[in-house]
Amino acid sequence: MQKAKSSDSGCCSHDAHHEHSHENHNHDHDHDHGHDHDHGHDHGNGDFNLKQELIPVISVVLLFIGGLIFEEKLHNTPYSIAEYLVFIPAYLLSGWNVLTSAGRNILRGRVFDENFLMTVATLGAVAIHKLPEAVGVMLFFKIGELFQEFAVGRSRQSIKSLLEIRPDSANLKENGDIKKVSPETVAVGEIILVKPGEKIPLDGEIIDGNSQIDTSALTGESVPRTVKVGETVLAGTINQTGVLTVKVTKIFGESSISRILELVENARSKKAETEKFISKFASYYTPFVVFASLAVALIPPLFISGATNADRLLWVYRALVLLVISCPCGLVISIPLGYFGGIGGAAKRGILVKGSTFLDTLTAVKTVVLDKTGTLTKGVFNVAKIVPQNGFSQSDLMAMAAKVESQSNHPVAKSILEAYGGKIDSSEVTDYEEIAGHGIRAKVNNQIVLAGNDRLLHRENIPHDVCNAEGTVVHLAVDNRYAGYILIADELKEDAVQAIRDLKKLGVERIVMLTGDNQAVADSVAKKLGLDSYIAELLPEGKVEAIEKLIAESKKGDKIVFVGDGINDAPVLARADVGIAMGGLGSDAAIETADIVIMADAPSKVAEAIQIARKTHNIVWQNIIFAMSVKAIFIGLGAFGLATMWEAVFADVGVALAAIFNATRVLK
């Protein structure tokens, strides 16, 4: 096992008490909004009405079939007027969105896109009197668009379902009366009542009642959680059994559910490298196709001696076929849809991914680094042992510790206060000071009391003879005299062992634990979990140095994930290739700093996130290879006159549909 050696002299070790990091790190990633493609529909809009869209399609189908059946009779009317009267309305009904989109994009300076290709190809077909082909291309393209919209709607549904957990109202308790108000109007400190079956509208602390709450909408976990007085409840969860009286701790705009909704809505702004590549590829590919088609129409007739108008029209027709075959719609739509499906599929499982770029990065992860407390262990501390020294009693030690810890929000402080159980007069505690990475100094009844880790005692030159203990140790000193220590026990999470096994099954080469705790605790946890290595006795800034070292040791292209609680670990979350916040729903740092937020307090979700990323990546590349291969074959056939406009429709719309249906698999 890899062990970090203490820099301090003596046998005493450092532990993790009060590692407070006040650094504010912004984890900004470039927002690449990419290359916009207007397909005639708003793919970002979830309000897709299939019935409404089907009406013009059915009308076109009827005109198209009628036109094909009576084509000869319609063609034989003066100037083929009847043929135009049947097919032109069908063409406009089916292709209006494409035609107008092409016009708008040209005015915006984006000439070469799929709408332009379709417009030129079909107007060319009309010009050479291939009316059924022109309508057929637009009709099948329209049908393809409907399938695309339907697929987009399905992939968005898992994201949109989060919007449905947005609470509509809150039962505000004022002067003994209950009135129904909008959650946005409730202030911090006000009291709300949540009845069985209602959504909890705001983050808050239970001050009366106990119940079971359904957290599945937020965490993906189906088992209800039991809550009681003093515990925190989150907006968007559902109260199931008892009546809860809740004191609001965050306004609606800052509540967990609001932050999560904002995160999900912005997730698509951070594009994966593959998406950026396809957007860039399309910007070069489309003009190349246009000029290649123009060459096919103009150059071959120059080498045919005595070329007739029929010969020239034949090559024009082949050029138009090439335009339709070459349309990049399948790639432009299905690849973002694949990533969107991956983000949606992860959200359904309680894993919030801030952008598709992080899904791509997860596929190359070879090293996973995990924080210990709150990530691999429950972070629920209990006083296991009280060891007084130098004439102090156990009750003296507990009373002193409880008083000095009364102003701290650290989990260790809470465990001491809970074990003490008595009332504390806050006026007895003055000159309170938190020493980052060490502990607390305060004056209690005019005595200077220190409570913290072994580093604090070394810093203050206080003699003590306590060596490594298996647990978190809080040492106490009164007026520079060692008073003893309190041993705080933590325990592993239920799925921690399975989480490590799953990561190894996925081929993760190195799993490392970082902790500020002492060597004995770190060694015990590492052995129980089967970790590859660990680094103990770290200050918060030491974790960043450890990550830097691991990154330097990694092979080129290998990525490092850091998993932490998102509160003290913000700098490390920011430095890793992918930062994953564990169980940090109530923490702004978790949502702001991390790239991925795991909403259930389960380390096994890390392996699940990697699996989703790999599946998404595989599906995206399947689509790219499939689409490019089929198009290459049909372009060859079209150039030699072996493919007609009908085959062109299959190559374009057929490939797009196949790629889209493949992309939706990632949701399952």
Secondary structure, DSSP 8 states (H G I E B T S, - for coil): ------SSSSS-----TT---------------------SS-TT-S---HHHHHHHHHHHHHHHHHHHHTHHHHHTSGGGHHHHHHHHHHHHHHHHHHHHHHHHHHHTT--SSHHHHHHHHHHHHHHTT-HHHHHHHHHHHHHHHHHHHHHHHHHHHHHHHHHTTS---EEEEETTEEEEE-GGG--TT-EEEE-TT-B--S-EEEEE--EEEE-HHHH---S-EEE-TT-EE-TT-EE-SS-EEEEE-S-GGGSHHHHHHHHHHTGGGS--HHHHHHHHHHHHHHHHHHHHHHHHHHHHHHTSTT--HHHHHHHHHHHHHHHHHH--HHHHHHHHHHHHHHHHHHHHTTEEES-HHHHHHHTTEEEEEEESBTTTB----EEEEEEE-TT--HHHHHHHHHHHHTT---HHHHHHHHHH-S---GGGEEEEEEETTTEEEEEETTEEEEEE-HHHHHHTT--------SSEEEEEEETTEEEEEEEEE--B-TTHHHHHHHHHHTT--EEEEE-SS-HHHHHHHHHHHT-SEEE-S--HHHHHHHHHHHHHHS-TT-EEEEEE-SSTTHHHHHHSSEEEEES-TT-HHHHHH-SEEE-SS-THHHHHHHHHHHHHHHHHHHHHHHHHHHHHHHHHHHHTT---HHHHHIIIIIHHHHHHHHHGGGG-
